[in-house]
Amino acid sequence: MNETLTDLPEVLTSRDLLEVLPIGKNTLYRLLHRADFPARRIGRKFLVSKRALLRWLEEQRHDAR
């Protein structure tokens, strides 16, 4: 990861997510379409609130235990 999540803008695009998450395009596409992932579709773009992403990542970490 080139940047830390706290250095990112408040709203992330799919390109931002690809830069900070250790996943590829296909995995990101599947993630953006998951019901539990905090993405919102605006036209053809997916946007994710940084706060919601951090909360979701924390939940995933707790669920993995």
Gaussian input, Z-matrix of N, CA and C with variables (Angstrom, degrees):
# hf/3-21g

backbone

0 1
 N
 C     1     B1
 C     2     B2     1     A1
 N     3     B3     2     A2     1     D1
 C     4     B4     3     A3     2     D2
 C     5     B5     4     A4     3     D3
 N     6     B6     5     A5     4     D4
 C     7     B7     6     A6     5     D5
 C     8     B8     7     A7     6     D6
 N     9     B9     8     A8     7     D7
 C    10    B10     9     A9     8     D8
 C    11    B11    10    A10     9     D9
 N    12    B12    11    A11    10    D10
 C    13    B13    12    A12    11    D11
 C    14    B14    13    A13    12    D12
 N    15    B15    14    A14    13    D13
 C    16    B16    15    A15    14    D14
 C    17    B17    16    A16    15    D15
 N    18    B18    17    A17    16    D16
 C    19    B19    18    A18    17    D17
 C    20    B20    19    A19    18    D18
 N    21    B21    20    A20    19    D19
 C    22    B22    21    A21    20    D20
 C    23    B23    22    A22    21    D21
 N    24    B24    23    A23    22    D22
 C    25    B25    24    A24    23    D23
 C    26    B26    25    A25    24    D24
 N    27    B27    26    A26    25    D25
 C    28    B28    27    A27    26    D26
 C    29    B29    28    A28    27    D27
 N    30    B30    29    A29    28    D28
 C    31    B31    30    A30    29    D29
 C    32    B32    31    A31    30    D30
 N    33    B33    32    A32    31    D31
 C    34    B34    33    A33    32    D32
 C    35    B35    34    A34    33    D33
 N    36    B36    35    A35    34    D34
 C    37    B37    36    A36    35    D35
 C    38    B38    37    A37    36    D36
 N    39    B39    38    A38    37    D37
 C    40    B40    39    A39    38    D38
 C    41    B41    40    A40    39    D39
 N    42    B42    41    A41    40    D40
 C    43    B43    42    A42    41    D41
 C    44    B44    43    A43    42    D42
 N    45    B45    44    A44    43    D43
 C    46    B46    45    A45    44    D44
 C    47    B47    46    A46    45    D45
 N    48    B48    47    A47    46    D46
 C    49    B49    48    A48    47    D47
 C    50    B50    49    A49    48    D48
 N    51    B51    50    A50    49    D49
 C    52    B52    51    A51    50    D50
 C    53    B53    52    A52    51    D51
 N    54    B54    53    A53    52    D52
 C    55    B55    54    A54    53    D53
 C    56    B56    55    A55    54    D54
 N    57    B57    56    A56    55    D55
 C    58    B58    57    A57    56    D56
 C    59    B59    58    A58    57    D57
 N    60    B60    59    A59    58    D58
 C    61    B61    60    A60    59    D59
 C    62    B62    61    A61    60    D60
 N    63    B63    62    A62    61    D61
 C    64    B64    63    A63    62    D62
 C    65    B65    64    A64    63    D63
 N    66    B66    65    A65    64    D64
 C    67    B67    66    A66    65    D65
 C    68    B68    67    A67    66    D66
 N    69    B69    68    A68    67    D67
 C    70    B70    69    A69    68    D68
 C    71    B71    70    A70    69    D69
 N    72    B72    71    A71    70    D70
 C    73    B73    72    A72    71    D71
 C    74    B74    73    A73    72    D72
 N    75    B75    74    A74    73    D73
 C    76    B76    75    A75    74    D74
 C    77    B77    76    A76    75    D75
 N    78    B78    77    A77    76    D76
 C    79    B79    78    A78    77    D77
 C    80    B80    79    A79    78    D78
 N    81    B81    80    A80    79    D79
 C    82    B82    81    A81    80    D80
 C    83    B83    82    A82    81    D81
 N    84    B84    83    A83    82    D82
 C    85    B85    84    A84    83    D83
 C    86    B86    85    A85    84    D84
 N    87    B87    86    A86    85    D85
 C    88    B88    87    A87    86    D86
 C    89    B89    88    A88    87    D87
 N    90    B90    89    A89    88    D88
 C    91    B91    90    A90    89    D89
 C    92    B92    91    A91    90    D90
 N    93    B93    92    A92    91    D91
 C    94    B94    93    A93    92    D92
 C    95    B95    94    A94    93    D93
 N    96    B96    95    A95    94    D94
 C    97    B97    96    A96    95    D95
 C    98    B98    97    A97    96    D96
 N    99    B99    98    A98    97    D97
 C   100   B100    99    A99    98    D98
 C   101   B101   100   A100    99    D99
 N   102   B102   101   A101   100   D100
 C   103   B103   102   A102   101   D101
 C   104   B104   103   A103   102   D102
 N   105   B105   104   A104   103   D103
 C   106   B106   105   A105   104   D104
 C   107   B107   106   A106   105   D105
 N   108   B108   107   A107   106   D106
 C   109   B109   108   A108   107   D107
 C   110   B110   109   A109   108   D108
 N   111   B111   110   A110   109   D109
 C   112   B112   111   A111   110   D110
 C   113   B113   112   A112   111   D111
 N   114   B114   113   A113   112   D112
 C   115   B115   114   A114   113   D113
 C   116   B116   115   A115   114   D114
 N   117   B117   116   A116   115   D115
 C   118   B118   117   A117   116   D116
 C   119   B119   118   A118   117   D117
 N   120   B120   119   A119   118   D118
 C   121   B121   120   A120   119   D119
 C   122   B122   121   A121   120   D120
 N   123   B123   122   A122   121   D121
 C   124   B124   123   A123   122   D122
 C   125   B125   124   A124   123   D123
 N   126   B126   125   A125   124   D124
 C   127   B127   126   A126   125   D125
 C   128   B128   127   A127   126   D126
 N   129   B129   128   A128   127   D127
 C   130   B130   129   A129   128   D128
 C   131   B131   130   A130   129   D129
 N   132   B132   131   A131   130   D130
 C   133   B133   132   A132   131   D131
 C   134   B134   133   A133   132   D132
 N   135   B135   134   A134   133   D133
 C   136   B136   135   A135   134   D134
 C   137   B137   136   A136   135   D135
 N   138   B138   137   A137   136   D136
 C   139   B139   138   A138   137   D137
 C   140   B140   139   A139   138   D138
 N   141   B141   140   A140   139   D139
 C   142   B142   141   A141   140   D140
 C   143   B143   142   A142   141   D141
 N   144   B144   143   A143   142   D142
 C   145   B145   144   A144   143   D143
 C   146   B146   145   A145   144   D144
 N   147   B147   146   A146   145   D145
 C   148   B148   147   A147   146   D146
 C   149   B149   148   A148   147   D147
 N   150   B150   149   A149   148   D148
 C   151   B151   150   A150   149   D149
 C   152   B152   151   A151   150   D150
 N   153   B153   152   A152   151   D151
 C   154   B154   153   A153   152   D152
 C   155   B155   154   A154   153   D153
 N   156   B156   155   A155   154   D154
 C   157   B157   156   A156   155   D155
 C   158   B158   157   A157   156   D156
 N   159   B159   158   A158   157   D157
 C   160   B160   159   A159   158   D158
 C   161   B161   160   A160   159   D159
 N   162   B162   161   A161   160   D160
 C   163   B163   162   A162   161   D161
 C   164   B164   163   A163   162   D162
 N   165   B165   164   A164   163   D163
 C   166   B166   165   A165   164   D164
 C   167   B167   166   A166   165   D165
 N   168   B168   167   A167   166   D166
 C   169   B169   168   A168   167   D167
 C   170   B170   169   A169   168   D168
 N   171   B171   170   A170   169   D169
 C   172   B172   171   A171   170   D170
 C   173   B173   172   A172   171   D171
 N   174   B174   173   A173   172   D172
 C   175   B175   174   A174   173   D173
 C   176   B176   175   A175   174   D174
 N   177   B177   176   A176   175   D175
 C   178   B178   177   A177   176   D176
 C   179   B179   178   A178   177   D177
 N   180   B180   179   A179   178   D178
 C   181   B181   180   A180   179   D179
 C   182   B182   181   A181   180   D180
 N   183   B183   182   A182   181   D181
 C   184   B184   183   A183   182   D182
 C   185   B185   184   A184   183   D183
 N   186   B186   185   A185   184   D184
 C   187   B187   186   A186   185   D185
 C   188   B188   187   A187   186   D186
 N   189   B189   188   A188   187   D187
 C   190   B190   189   A189   188   D188
 C   191   B191   190   A190   189   D189
 N   192   B192   191   A191   190   D190
 C   193   B193   192   A192   191   D191
 C   194   B194   193   A193   192   D192

   B1=1.4497
   B2=1.5222
   B3=1.3109
   B4=1.4573
   B5=1.5205
   B6=1.3035
   B7=1.4576
   B8=1.5190
   B9=1.3130
   B10=1.4471
   B11=1.5189
   B12=1.3018
   B13=1.4626
   B14=1.5214
   B15=1.3072
   B16=1.4653
   B17=1.5176
   B18=1.3382
   B19=1.4669
   B20=1.5251
   B21=1.3053
   B22=1.4588
   B23=1.5204
   B24=1.3328
   B25=1.4709
   B26=1.5267
   B27=1.3060
   B28=1.4693
   B29=1.5276
   B30=1.3267
   B31=1.4629
   B32=1.5234
   B33=1.3321
   B34=1.4570
   B35=1.5216
   B36=1.3163
   B37=1.4648
   B38=1.5260
   B39=1.3130
   B40=1.4633
   B41=1.5302
   B42=1.3035
   B43=1.4727
   B44=1.5245
   B45=1.3373
   B46=1.4669
   B47=1.5257
   B48=1.3147
   B49=1.4659
   B50=1.5264
   B51=1.3195
   B52=1.4681
   B53=1.5270
   B54=1.3247
   B55=1.4633
   B56=1.5255
   B57=1.3279
   B58=1.4681
   B59=1.5226
   B60=1.3135
   B61=1.4620
   B62=1.5239
   B63=1.3133
   B64=1.4680
   B65=1.5343
   B66=1.3236
   B67=1.4658
   B68=1.5246
   B69=1.3208
   B70=1.4534
   B71=1.5178
   B72=1.3267
   B73=1.4634
   B74=1.5232
   B75=1.3300
   B76=1.4628
   B77=1.5204
   B78=1.3225
   B79=1.4632
   B80=1.5213
   B81=1.3207
   B82=1.4629
   B83=1.5259
   B84=1.3113
   B85=1.4620
   B86=1.5314
   B87=1.3287
   B88=1.4735
   B89=1.5229
   B90=1.3161
   B91=1.4533
   B92=1.5260
   B93=1.3218
   B94=1.4645
   B95=1.5211
   B96=1.3062
   B97=1.4618
   B98=1.5253
   B99=1.3244
   B100=1.4635
   B101=1.5222
   B102=1.3292
   B103=1.4656
   B104=1.5238
   B105=1.3320
   B106=1.4626
   B107=1.5302
   B108=1.3157
   B109=1.4702
   B110=1.5301
   B111=1.3421
   B112=1.4718
   B113=1.5341
   B114=1.3067
   B115=1.4670
   B116=1.5242
   B117=1.3028
   B118=1.4688
   B119=1.5135
   B120=1.3035
   B121=1.4598
   B122=1.5239
   B123=1.3091
   B124=1.4560
   B125=1.5257
   B126=1.3068
   B127=1.4560
   B128=1.5101
   B129=1.3206
   B130=1.4618
   B131=1.5247
   B132=1.3238
   B133=1.4607
   B134=1.5238
   B135=1.3226
   B136=1.4511
   B137=1.5126
   B138=1.3199
   B139=1.4578
   B140=1.5213
   B141=1.3282
   B142=1.4600
   B143=1.5208
   B144=1.3059
   B145=1.4602
   B146=1.5279
   B147=1.3240
   B148=1.4660
   B149=1.5221
   B150=1.3142
   B151=1.4645
   B152=1.5240
   B153=1.3448
   B154=1.4651
   B155=1.5248
   B156=1.3317
   B157=1.4591
   B158=1.5245
   B159=1.3245
   B160=1.4617
   B161=1.5262
   B162=1.3268
   B163=1.4644
   B164=1.5268
   B165=1.3554
   B166=1.4589
   B167=1.5304
   B168=1.3361
   B169=1.4636
   B170=1.5250
   B171=1.3151
   B172=1.4621
   B173=1.5262
   B174=1.3311
   B175=1.4745
   B176=1.5218
   B177=1.3199
   B178=1.4630
   B179=1.5250
   B180=1.3075
   B181=1.4571
   B182=1.5265
   B183=1.3375
   B184=1.4613
   B185=1.5273
   B186=1.3218
   B187=1.4593
   B188=1.5223
   B189=1.3175
   B190=1.4664
   B191=1.5392
   B192=1.3029
   B193=1.4759
   B194=1.4853
   A1=108.73
   A2=115.67
   A3=120.47
   A4=112.67
   A5=116.69
   A6=121.71
   A7=108.53
   A8=116.05
   A9=117.86
   A10=107.66
   A11=116.21
   A12=119.89
   A13=111.70
   A14=117.81
   A15=119.60
   A16=112.78
   A17=118.25
   A18=121.94
   A19=112.89
   A20=117.41
   A21=121.43
   A22=112.27
   A23=116.87
   A24=119.92
   A25=110.74
   A26=116.35
   A27=121.74
   A28=112.82
   A29=117.22
   A30=121.80
   A31=107.84
   A32=115.66
   A33=121.19
   A34=111.25
   A35=114.83
   A36=121.32
   A37=108.19
   A38=116.10
   A39=119.38
   A40=110.21
   A41=117.62
   A42=120.80
   A43=110.70
   A44=116.63
   A45=120.36
   A46=110.57
   A47=116.04
   A48=120.48
   A49=111.27
   A50=116.63
   A51=119.89
   A52=111.67
   A53=116.86
   A54=120.59
   A55=112.67
   A56=117.30
   A57=118.65
   A58=114.37
   A59=118.03
   A60=119.70
   A61=110.06
   A62=117.46
   A63=120.34
   A64=112.03
   A65=116.09
   A66=121.48
   A67=109.24
   A68=115.65
   A69=121.65
   A70=111.97
   A71=115.80
   A72=121.67
   A73=112.66
   A74=117.86
   A75=120.26
   A76=111.85
   A77=116.09
   A78=120.04
   A79=110.34
   A80=117.27
   A81=120.56
   A82=110.34
   A83=117.83
   A84=121.52
   A85=110.12
   A86=116.78
   A87=119.91
   A88=110.62
   A89=116.83
   A90=121.32
   A91=111.29
   A92=117.41
   A93=121.09
   A94=112.39
   A95=117.67
   A96=121.84
   A97=113.97
   A98=117.16
   A99=119.91
   A100=109.55
   A101=115.17
   A102=120.28
   A103=112.03
   A104=118.11
   A105=119.92
   A106=113.75
   A107=117.57
   A108=120.39
   A109=108.92
   A110=117.70
   A111=121.08
   A112=115.42
   A113=117.50
   A114=120.79
   A115=109.97
   A116=115.53
   A117=121.96
   A118=107.31
   A119=115.39
   A120=119.67
   A121=109.03
   A122=115.93
   A123=123.20
   A124=105.62
   A125=116.68
   A126=119.92
   A127=109.39
   A128=116.65
   A129=120.97
   A130=112.65
   A131=117.07
   A132=121.31
   A133=111.66
   A134=114.70
   A135=121.52
   A136=107.96
   A137=116.57
   A138=122.31
   A139=108.94
   A140=115.50
   A141=121.35
   A142=108.43
   A143=115.84
   A144=120.91
   A145=108.43
   A146=116.57
   A147=120.08
   A148=110.08
   A149=117.55
   A150=121.73
   A151=110.91
   A152=116.48
   A153=120.48
   A154=111.01
   A155=117.32
   A156=121.07
   A157=110.58
   A158=117.17
   A159=120.49
   A160=111.44
   A161=116.62
   A162=121.43
   A163=110.20
   A164=117.37
   A165=122.22
   A166=110.62
   A167=117.09
   A168=120.61
   A169=111.05
   A170=116.60
   A171=120.98
   A172=110.72
   A173=116.91
   A174=120.94
   A175=110.88
   A176=116.91
   A177=120.75
   A178=110.68
   A179=115.67
   A180=119.88
   A181=111.06
   A182=116.99
   A183=121.03
   A184=110.82
   A185=117.50
   A186=121.00
   A187=111.87
   A188=117.55
   A189=121.82
   A190=111.68
   A191=117.63
   A192=120.84
   A193=112.06
   D1=126.95
   D2=-178.37
   D3=-77.86
   D4=-34.28
   D5=-179.57
   D6=-121.98
   D7=158.06
   D8=171.01
   D9=-85.91
   D10=158.54
   D11=-178.44
   D12=-62.63
   D13=-32.14
   D14=-179.23
   D15=-69.18
   D16=-19.95
   D17=178.81
   D18=-83.52
   D19=-7.55
   D20=-175.31
   D21=-80.88
   D22=162.91
   D23=175.88
   D24=-66.06
   D25=165.01
   D26=-178.20
   D27=-65.70
   D28=-27.85
   D29=177.89
   D30=-122.76
   D31=125.97
   D32=-175.54
   D33=-106.00
   D34=144.22
   D35=173.98
   D36=-95.63
   D37=174.08
   D38=177.67
   D39=-63.21
   D40=-34.18
   D41=177.49
   D42=-63.34
   D43=-42.69
   D44=176.48
   D45=-59.63
   D46=-44.20
   D47=-178.71
   D48=-61.94
   D49=-40.10
   D50=178.64
   D51=-63.73
   D52=-30.20
   D53=-179.58
   D54=-75.34
   D55=-29.71
   D56=-173.75
   D57=-107.75
   D58=-21.85
   D59=178.85
   D60=-98.17
   D61=141.73
   D62=-178.29
   D63=-81.99
   D64=58.31
   D65=-179.02
   D66=-136.18
   D67=160.22
   D68=177.90
   D69=-92.60
   D70=178.63
   D71=-177.43
   D72=-61.12
   D73=-43.38
   D74=-178.53
   D75=-63.90
   D76=-42.17
   D77=178.53
   D78=-66.37
   D79=-40.26
   D80=177.85
   D81=-62.20
   D82=-43.01
   D83=179.35
   D84=-58.64
   D85=-45.17
   D86=178.56
   D87=-64.33
   D88=-40.80
   D89=179.99
   D90=-63.08
   D91=-43.31
   D92=-179.54
   D93=-62.15
   D94=-24.11
   D95=-179.56
   D96=-95.99
   D97=-1.38
   D98=177.24
   D99=-73.06
   D100=140.68
   D101=-178.96
   D102=-64.75
   D103=-30.09
   D104=-176.71
   D105=-89.53
   D106=-3.60
   D107=179.47
   D108=-88.41
   D109=135.26
   D110=-171.65
   D111=-80.62
   D112=46.28
   D113=178.64
   D114=-94.81
   D115=146.76
   D116=174.86
   D117=-122.32
   D118=135.60
   D119=179.23
   D120=-95.64
   D121=125.89
   D122=177.04
   D123=-121.23
   D124=103.97
   D125=-173.92
   D126=64.64
   D127=-120.59
   D128=178.32
   D129=-98.49
   D130=-3.11
   D131=-177.89
   D132=-98.03
   D133=147.04
   D134=170.81
   D135=-104.46
   D136=133.23
   D137=177.83
   D138=-124.39
   D139=144.18
   D140=-178.66
   D141=-133.25
   D142=127.58
   D143=174.70
   D144=-68.26
   D145=133.93
   D146=179.11
   D147=-59.94
   D148=-41.64
   D149=-179.94
   D150=-61.42
   D151=-44.38
   D152=179.30
   D153=-66.42
   D154=-37.78
   D155=178.33
   D156=-63.25
   D157=-46.55
   D158=179.66
   D159=-61.23
   D160=-40.48
   D161=177.63
   D162=-63.78
   D163=-43.72
   D164=-179.92
   D165=-63.99
   D166=-42.75
   D167=178.71
   D168=-61.97
   D169=-40.36
   D170=177.93
   D171=-63.46
   D172=-42.55
   D173=177.31
   D174=-61.22
   D175=-40.67
   D176=179.82
   D177=-64.56
   D178=-38.32
   D179=179.17
   D180=-65.95
   D181=-39.87
   D182=177.88
   D183=-68.21
   D184=-39.12
   D185=-179.97
   D186=-67.50
   D187=-27.65
   D188=-178.26
   D189=-75.70
   D190=-14.36
   D191=-178.64
   D192=-76.55

